Amino acid sequence: MTTQPNPAQPLPYSMLLVDTERFSDRDDVQQGYLRRMLYGIVDRTLLAAGIDQTQRLREDRGDAIMELIDPSVPLTTLLRTLLAQIPAELRAVNRLAADSAQIRLRAVLATGFVAIDEYDGWVGTDLNQACRLLDGNPLRDALRAATDDFALCVSESVHAGIVRHNHLGIRADAFTPVTVHSKNGPLAAWLHGSPPTSAVPLEPTASPAPAVPAPARTGLDFRGTNHGVVANDIQGGITFGDRGGRP
């Protein structure tokens, strides 16, 4: 990748973010092993897409990797390789690994502008949004429900420019729209596969029985004891309330 003439100048990139599930639940030895597996899987996948070291920049996030990839790399090739290669790599790694060494990955593919400052820091709203997609509940829930240890989400720009056109090996109907809620508002994205059903449907609430109107009262209505009420004509004495029969 060519050196930037102005370190603070935003340039277009394809962005690949890959994170390890339940990394902090492991001890130091297991975390070291998972990091080696993560690096190997990502490196082999990018090489399979024809991306060499001169076409990518990497930032290490401990349990995750962020890659800035030269926009000259066809995004169709990169996405097609991600869909096929990473699940295959995970099957090869996990089939012989102990339960404590199983590695599961979630990934985001996005595009946008990123500036690299004089401290080698990466700055850009598009990158921030990709990070929020990576940490969002839809992708986390999808990985928990996945059977092949991998979940992938693409940004709205990747879907609009690539996915919806049904390129070879990239089925548009295999992606489902999701909304990721962030502190800066909702973000639209597309999840590969169907999102898991995390909410239990509510039981239908029985409709309350219609109220029966009280019959209209006619004539006189007394509470207590009375004597000789005949056809709304009072005959004799009347006692209101319960007075124990006293006058």
C-alpha positions as CSV (number, residue, x, y, z in Angstrom):
1,M,0.0,0.0,0.0
2,T,1.5,3.4,-1.0
3,T,2.5,5.8,1.7
4,Q,0.0,8.6,2.3
5,P,1.4,12.1,1.4
6,N,-0.7,13.7,4.1
7,P,-1.2,11.5,7.2
8,A,-4.3,13.4,8.2
9,Q,-6.0,13.1,4.8
10,P,-9.1,10.8,4.9
11,L,-8.8,8.1,2.2
12,P,-11.2,5.4,1.1
13,Y,-10.8,1.9,2.4
14,S,-12.6,-1.4,2.7
15,M,-12.7,-2.2,6.5
16,L,-12.7,-5.7,7.9
17,L,-13.2,-6.1,11.7
18,V,-13.0,-9.5,13.3
19,D,-13.7,-10.2,17.0
20,T,-13.3,-13.3,19.2
21,E,-16.3,-14.4,21.2
22,R,-15.9,-14.9,25.0
23,F,-12.2,-13.9,24.9
24,S,-12.1,-12.4,28.4
25,D,-13.7,-15.6,29.8
26,R,-10.4,-17.5,29.1
27,D,-7.2,-17.6,31.1
28,D,-3.9,-16.1,29.8
29,V,-2.7,-19.3,28.1
30,Q,-6.0,-19.8,26.3
31,Q,-6.1,-16.1,25.2
32,G,-2.6,-16.4,23.7
33,Y,-3.7,-19.5,21.8
34,L,-6.9,-17.8,20.6
35,R,-4.9,-14.8,19.3
36,R,-2.6,-17.0,17.3
37,M,-5.6,-18.8,15.8
38,L,-7.3,-15.4,15.0
39,Y,-4.2,-14.1,13.3
40,G,-3.8,-17.3,11.2
41,I,-7.4,-17.4,10.2
42,V,-7.5,-13.8,9.0
43,D,-4.1,-13.9,7.3
44,R,-5.0,-17.1,5.3
45,T,-8.4,-15.7,4.4
46,L,-7.0,-12.5,3.0
47,L,-4.3,-14.3,1.1
48,A,-7.1,-16.5,-0.4
49,A,-8.7,-13.3,-1.6
50,G,-5.5,-12.2,-3.3
51,I,-4.7,-9.5,-0.7
52,D,-1.0,-9.3,0.2
53,Q,0.7,-7.3,3.0
54,T,1.2,-4.3,0.7
55,Q,-2.6,-3.9,0.3
56,R,-3.6,-3.9,4.0
57,L,-3.0,-2.2,7.3
58,R,-3.7,-3.9,10.6
59,E,-4.6,-2.7,14.1
60,D,-4.4,-5.2,16.9
61,R,-7.2,-4.9,19.5
62,G,-6.3,-7.8,21.7
63,D,-9.3,-10.0,21.1
64,A,-10.0,-8.4,17.7
65,I,-8.3,-7.3,14.5
66,M,-9.1,-4.3,12.3
67,E,-7.9,-4.3,8.7
68,L,-7.9,-1.4,6.3
69,I,-7.8,-2.8,2.8
70,D,-6.8,-1.0,-0.4
71,P,-9.9,-0.1,-2.4
72,S,-8.3,-1.5,-5.5
73,V,-9.1,-4.9,-4.1
74,P,-12.5,-6.0,-5.6
75,L,-15.0,-6.0,-2.8
76,T,-16.9,-8.8,-4.4
77,T,-13.8,-11.0,-4.2
78,L,-13.3,-10.1,-0.5
79,L,-16.9,-10.7,0.5
80,R,-17.1,-14.0,-1.4
81,T,-13.9,-15.2,0.3
82,L,-15.1,-14.2,3.7
83,L,-18.3,-16.2,3.3
84,A,-16.6,-19.4,2.2
85,Q,-13.1,-19.3,3.8
86,I,-13.6,-18.2,7.4
87,P,-16.2,-20.9,8.2
88,A,-13.9,-23.5,6.6
89,E,-10.9,-22.2,8.6
90,L,-12.9,-22.4,11.8
91,R,-14.0,-26.0,11.2
92,A,-10.4,-27.0,10.5
93,V,-9.1,-25.3,13.7
94,N,-11.9,-26.3,16.0
95,R,-12.4,-30.0,15.0
96,L,-9.2,-31.0,16.9
97,A,-9.2,-28.3,19.6
98,A,-10.4,-28.9,23.2
99,D,-13.6,-27.3,24.4
100,S,-11.6,-24.5,26.2
101,A,-9.8,-23.7,22.9
102,Q,-12.8,-23.4,20.6
103,I,-12.7,-20.1,18.7
104,R,-15.8,-18.4,17.4
105,L,-15.7,-15.2,15.4
106,R,-18.0,-12.4,14.4
107,A,-17.0,-10.0,11.6
108,V,-18.1,-6.7,9.9
109,L,-17.3,-5.7,6.4
110,A,-17.7,-2.0,5.7
111,T,-16.5,0.8,3.4
112,G,-15.7,4.4,4.1
113,F,-13.1,7.1,4.7
114,V,-10.4,6.8,7.4
115,A,-7.5,9.2,8.2
116,I,-4.3,8.0,9.7
117,D,-2.8,10.6,12.0
118,E,0.8,11.3,13.0
119,Y,0.4,8.8,15.9
120,D,-0.6,6.0,13.6
121,G,-4.1,6.3,15.0
122,W,-7.1,5.7,12.8
123,V,-9.8,8.3,12.7
124,G,-13.1,8.3,10.9
125,T,-16.9,8.2,11.5
126,D,-17.3,5.3,9.0
127,L,-14.8,3.3,11.1
128,N,-16.6,4.2,14.3
129,Q,-19.9,3.0,12.9
130,A,-18.3,-0.3,11.8
131,C,-17.0,-0.8,15.3
132,R,-20.6,-0.3,16.6
133,L,-21.9,-2.9,14.2
134,L,-19.3,-5.3,15.5
135,D,-20.3,-4.7,19.1
136,G,-24.1,-4.5,18.4
137,N,-26.6,-7.0,19.8
138,P,-27.8,-8.3,16.3
139,L,-24.4,-9.7,15.4
140,R,-23.7,-11.0,18.9
141,D,-27.0,-12.8,19.0
142,A,-26.4,-14.2,15.5
143,L,-23.1,-15.7,16.6
144,R,-24.7,-17.3,19.7
145,A,-27.2,-19.0,17.4
146,A,-24.8,-19.9,14.6
147,T,-23.9,-23.5,14.0
148,D,-20.6,-22.9,12.1
149,D,-18.9,-20.6,14.7
150,F,-19.1,-17.5,12.4
151,A,-21.4,-14.5,12.0
152,L,-21.0,-11.7,9.4
153,C,-22.6,-8.3,9.1
154,V,-22.1,-5.8,6.3
155,S,-22.7,-2.1,6.3
156,E,-25.4,-0.4,4.4
157,S,-22.8,0.8,1.8
158,V,-21.5,-2.7,1.1
159,H,-25.1,-4.0,0.7
160,A,-26.1,-1.1,-1.6
161,G,-22.9,-1.4,-3.7
162,I,-22.4,-5.1,-3.8
163,V,-24.8,-7.5,-2.0
164,R,-28.1,-6.4,-3.6
165,H,-26.8,-7.0,-7.1
166,N,-26.5,-10.7,-6.7
167,H,-22.9,-11.1,-7.8
168,L,-21.6,-14.6,-8.3
169,G,-21.3,-16.4,-4.9
170,I,-23.1,-13.5,-3.1
171,R,-26.8,-14.1,-2.7
172,A,-28.8,-11.0,-1.9
173,D,-31.6,-13.1,-0.3
174,A,-29.1,-14.6,2.2
175,F,-28.8,-11.2,3.9
176,T,-31.4,-9.8,6.3
177,P,-31.7,-6.1,7.3
178,V,-31.1,-5.3,11.0
179,T,-30.9,-2.2,13.1
180,V,-28.1,-1.6,15.5
181,H,-28.9,0.8,18.3
182,S,-26.0,3.0,19.3
183,K,-25.4,6.1,21.4
184,N,-25.5,8.2,18.2
185,G,-28.7,6.7,17.0
186,P,-29.8,3.6,15.0
187,L,-27.5,2.2,12.3
188,A,-28.8,0.2,9.4
189,A,-26.9,-3.0,8.5
190,W,-27.3,-6.4,6.8
191,L,-26.8,-9.7,8.6
192,H,-25.8,-12.8,6.7
193,G,-28.4,-15.4,7.4
194,S,-31.6,-15.0,9.4
195,P,-31.4,-13.1,12.7
196,P,-32.2,-15.3,15.7
197,T,-35.6,-15.0,17.4
198,S,-34.5,-13.8,20.8
199,A,-37.9,-12.5,22.0
200,V,-40.6,-14.9,23.0
201,P,-44.0,-14.0,21.4
202,L,-46.4,-12.7,23.9
203,E,-49.5,-14.8,24.7
204,P,-52.5,-13.2,23.1
205,T,-54.5,-11.3,25.7
206,A,-58.1,-12.4,26.1
207,S,-60.5,-9.7,25.2
208,P,-62.4,-8.6,28.3
209,A,-66.1,-9.5,28.3
210,P,-68.2,-6.7,27.1
211,A,-69.8,-4.8,30.0
212,V,-73.4,-5.5,30.5
213,P,-75.2,-2.2,31.2
214,A,-77.2,-2.1,34.4
215,P,-80.9,-2.2,33.8
216,A,-82.5,1.2,33.9
217,R,-84.3,1.8,37.2
218,T,-87.9,2.8,37.2
219,G,-90.0,3.8,40.1
220,L,-88.6,3.8,43.6
221,D,-85.5,2.0,44.9
222,F,-85.1,1.7,48.7
223,R,-82.3,-0.1,50.7
224,G,-83.3,-1.8,53.9
225,T,-86.7,-2.9,55.1
226,N,-90.0,-1.5,53.9
227,H,-93.6,-2.6,54.2
228,G,-96.2,-2.8,51.6
229,V,-94.4,-1.7,48.4
230,V,-96.9,-2.7,45.8
231,A,-96.8,-1.5,42.2
232,N,-94.6,1.5,43.1
233,D,-97.1,2.5,45.8
234,I,-95.9,2.7,49.3
235,Q,-98.1,1.4,52.1
236,G,-97.0,1.3,55.7
237,G,-93.8,2.3,57.3
238,I,-90.3,2.4,55.8
239,T,-86.9,1.7,57.5
240,F,-83.7,2.9,55.7
241,G,-80.6,0.8,56.2
242,D,-80.1,-1.9,58.8
243,R,-81.4,-0.7,62.1
244,G,-82.1,-4.0,63.6
245,G,-85.8,-3.6,63.2
246,R,-85.9,-0.6,65.4
247,P,-88.1,2.3,64.3
